[in-house]
C-alpha cells in the first residue's frame, strides 16, 4: 500500500516535471521567436532608415543591403558580353593580352642587347688595359725609322691616332699582298665608321731590299694612307723584338739573289698613347677586324686626332 502510494506520487511528480519542462521549452521557444522577430523588425527598420538617410545624403553606407547601392560601388562599368562563351573567353585571356606580350618581349630583347653590348665593351676594356700600367708585358716601344719619302718617322709620330702596324716585306709572294689588301679594306671601313682616326703602318723586315723608294711604289698598289717604314738592319731587328715579331733572313745571301723572309703575320693595334691594344690574326676577316678597331676607337676617351 505504502509502496503503491509512493509509486503513484512519483509518477505524478514525473508528469508534473515533464509538463513544466515542456512548458519551459515552449515558453523559451516562443520567447526566442518573439525576440528574433522583434530583432528582425528593428533591423529592417534601421536598414530602411539608413537607406532613406543615405539617399537623402546622396551616399551609400549599406551597400550590401541593396543591389542599387552595390552597383554604385563599381568604379568602371561592367563589361557587357553578348554570349556566355564571349564572357568565358575574356575571363580565360586574363592579364596576358597581345599588347602586354609584345611589351614583355620588347623589354626582354632590349635588356639582352644592352647586356651583350656591355659585356663586349668590358671585354674590350680588359684587353686594352692588359698592357697598360707598370709591370705589364709591353708590346711596342720607342723607335726611329725612315718613311717611304725618306723622312724620319718615330714612335712619337705614330701617337695621336690609333695605329695599325703590320710587319712584312715587298718581295713576299702571297701572304703580304693578301694581308695588305685586307688592310686596305680595314682602313676604308674604319674611316667610314670612325672618321680619319687610324694610322696604318707597314714596317719592312727586309731592309736590305726595301728602300724608301721601293716601299713607295709597292704600297701605292694597296692604299695611299699606308705609311711604309724602313731603316738600318739593327733598327729593324730592335723594333721587331719590341713588337714580339719573329723574322728570319737566310744567311749568306749573295747580292741580287732572291730569297724569302719568314715572319709572323699579325696586325698590331696601338692606342693614341702608343700602347698596345690587341693583335689581329689572319683568321680575322677584314670586316670583323674593322669592327673591332672601330669599337676600340669608340671606347677611347682621351685625345684623338681626326686630321
Ligand atoms: Cu709576307
Boltz pocket constraint, residues with backbone or C-beta under 6 A from the ligand:
constraints:
  - pocket:
      binder: B
      contacts: [[A, 167], [A, 168], [A, 169], [A, 172], [A, 173], [A, 175], [A, 176], [A, 177], [A, 261], [A, 263]]
      max_distance: 6.0
